[in-house]
């Protein structure tokens, strides 16, 4: 997906007693646990270090915490293959913290970070079955990019479903 810009979203507001900050090396184990829960995939501390906190192309990883527990995260990535765009990287929310728009909050933090770095657009990769994430990205101004005819067909099926689920009529309902 791509966000053609502008990336000038308002500063995100967190619900309740949640806090957002930049991750540090001290967060490695807790971040691994949060990502393992969010993606139901094994995230070791070495994977967190190599993919996020120690990666030269990831200048900042955001975390949302509830007390000392990380409940959401997203990273700003800078890739040579997208010289004019920031790359939204590993947006994840713990299962018990979903439904509070935390994915949106950390995504907006990254978009604001991209603006600070001089980028006018953003890109991301996601799996089409991640409906909640896709809805969030669409609402923030991202649009699909089709990498194959199969993806084009999948998006053609998914978009009317997402619009119907949000209570807005799709062209098939009109």
Order of alpha helices (4+ residues) and beta strands (2+ residues): beta-beta-alpha-alpha-beta-beta-beta-alpha-beta-alpha-beta-alpha
